[in-house]
Amino acid sequence: MVSANGYTIEELSSAIGMSVRNIRAHQTRGLLPAPAKSGRFALYGPVHMRRLEQIASLQKQGFNLVSIAAMLGAGQESPESGAASPEVMRAAIDMAAAGIPLPTALRFLAQAMDSVTPVAQAMADAHAERVPVPYAEEDFAELLVSAFRVAIANRAEHRTRPRAAAG
């Protein structure tokens, strides 16, 4: 039963139909905000309930946790909003405007994040080993974004360039 202040983790688990272990795992991954503390107890509220329902719904649609984190903007914005990250939403809206159904766009973006995340992590690790200066991390990230933009622009130009007739 919920108290006036919220749910214990066991109550939340029962109410949402998710194991305590999975709730804690989602919290560790940054998908779920930390609960409020009341004395020795951790209390979860409607924000936590909504977020767990979103996670469960996206998992049922076939998205994995890396994709869900990207879509929900885990660690990037106020956890109370429960909205997708601005970057993911902007890309999904642009794709929808180009005629791609929104669920297809979100699935594509999730797959792209799944593919790029390990490469990005490896590049960040390699950069950290070579350049141990903390302020350079943001500059390096911008450099990588620029490199991806150039690669995508080159690919788009290659696809739209008329091919020479074979003769």
C-alpha positions in Angstrom: 0.0 0.0 0.0 1.3 3.4 -0.8 1.9 5.8 2.0 1.1 9.5 1.8 4.8 10.1 0.9 5.2 7.4 -1.8 6.0 3.8 -2.4 8.7 1.6 -0.9 10.7 -0.3 -3.6 8.7 -3.4 -2.8 5.4 -1.6 -3.2 6.6 -0.1 -6.4 7.7 -3.5 -7.6 4.3 -5.0 -6.9 2.4 -2.1 -8.4 4.3 -2.0 -11.6 5.0 -5.7 -12.0 8.7 -5.4 -12.2 11.3 -7.0 -9.9 13.1 -5.0 -7.2 16.3 -6.1 -8.9 15.3 -4.6 -12.3 14.2 -1.4 -10.6 17.5 -1.0 -8.9 19.3 -1.9 -12.2 17.4 0.8 -14.0 18.4 3.3 -11.3 22.1 2.2 -11.6 22.0 2.7 -15.4 20.6 6.2 -14.9 17.2 5.3 -16.4 15.4 6.0 -13.2 16.0 8.9 -10.8 17.0 8.3 -7.2 14.1 8.0 -4.8 13.3 10.5 -2.1 14.7 9.6 1.4 12.4 9.5 4.4 14.5 8.5 7.4 15.8 5.0 6.6 13.4 4.5 3.8 13.6 5.3 0.1 10.3 6.4 -1.4 9.3 6.3 -5.0 6.5 8.4 -6.5 4.4 8.9 -9.6 7.5 10.1 -11.6 9.2 6.7 -10.9 6.0 4.8 -11.8 5.6 6.7 -15.1 9.3 6.2 -16.0 9.2 2.4 -15.3 6.0 2.1 -17.4 7.8 3.9 -20.2 10.8 1.6 -19.9 8.6 -1.5 -19.9 6.6 -0.3 -22.9 9.7 0.4 -24.9 11.2 -3.0 -24.0 8.0 -4.7 -25.2 8.4 -2.9 -28.5 11.8 -4.4 -28.8 14.1 -1.6 -27.7 17.1 -2.5 -25.6 18.2 -0.4 -22.6 20.9 1.5 -24.5 18.3 2.6 -27.0 15.8 3.4 -24.2 18.4 5.5 -22.4 19.0 7.5 -25.6 15.3 8.0 -26.2 14.5 9.0 -22.7 17.5 11.2 -22.4 18.7 9.4 -19.3 21.1 11.6 -17.4 20.6 14.5 -19.8 17.6 16.3 -18.5 15.2 16.5 -15.6 14.1 12.9 -14.9 10.6 14.2 -14.0 9.9 15.1 -17.6 10.1 11.5 -18.9 10.5 12.9 -22.4 13.0 11.7 -25.0 16.2 13.7 -25.3 16.0 16.8 -27.4 18.5 15.4 -29.9 16.6 12.1 -30.4 13.3 13.9 -30.7 14.7 16.5 -33.2 16.1 13.7 -35.4 12.9 11.6 -35.1 10.8 14.7 -36.1 13.0 15.5 -39.0 12.8 11.9 -40.2 9.0 11.9 -39.8 8.8 15.2 -41.8 10.7 13.4 -44.6 8.0 10.7 -44.7 9.4 8.1 -42.3 6.8 6.9 -39.8 7.8 7.9 -36.3 8.0 4.4 -34.9 10.4 3.4 -37.8 12.4 6.6 -37.2 12.8 5.8 -33.5 13.7 2.2 -34.1 16.4 3.4 -36.7 17.8 5.9 -34.2 17.9 3.3 -31.5 19.8 0.9 -33.8 22.2 3.7 -34.8 22.9 4.5 -31.2 23.5 0.9 -30.5 26.0 0.8 -33.3 27.8 4.0 -32.5 27.9 3.8 -28.7 30.7 1.2 -28.5 32.8 3.0 -31.2 32.3 6.3 -29.4 33.3 4.8 -26.1 36.4 3.2 -27.6 37.4 6.6 -29.2 36.8 8.4 -25.9 38.9 5.9 -24.0 41.7 6.2 -26.6 41.6 10.0 -26.4 41.7 9.9 -22.6 44.9 7.8 -22.7 46.6 10.1 -25.2 45.4 13.5 -23.9 45.0 13.4 -20.2 43.8 17.0 -20.1 40.2 17.2 -18.8 39.2 20.3 -20.7 40.2 18.7 -24.0 37.3 16.2 -23.7 34.6 18.6 -24.8 36.8 19.8 -27.8 37.4 16.2 -28.8 33.6 15.5 -28.7 33.0 18.5 -30.9 35.7 17.2 -33.3 34.0 13.8 -33.5 30.6 15.4 -34.1 32.2 17.4 -36.9 33.8 14.3 -38.4 30.4 12.5 -38.4 28.7 15.5 -40.0 31.3 15.6 -42.8 31.0 11.8 -43.4 27.2 12.1 -43.6 27.3 15.1 -45.9 29.8 13.3 -48.1 27.6 10.2 -48.2 24.5 12.3 -49.1 26.5 14.1 -51.8 27.7 10.7 -53.2 24.1 9.4 -53.3 22.7 12.5 -55.1 25.6 13.0 -57.6 24.6 11.9 -61.1 26.5 8.9 -62.3 28.5 9.1 -65.4 27.0 7.1 -68.3 29.1 4.0 -69.1 30.3 4.3 -72.6 
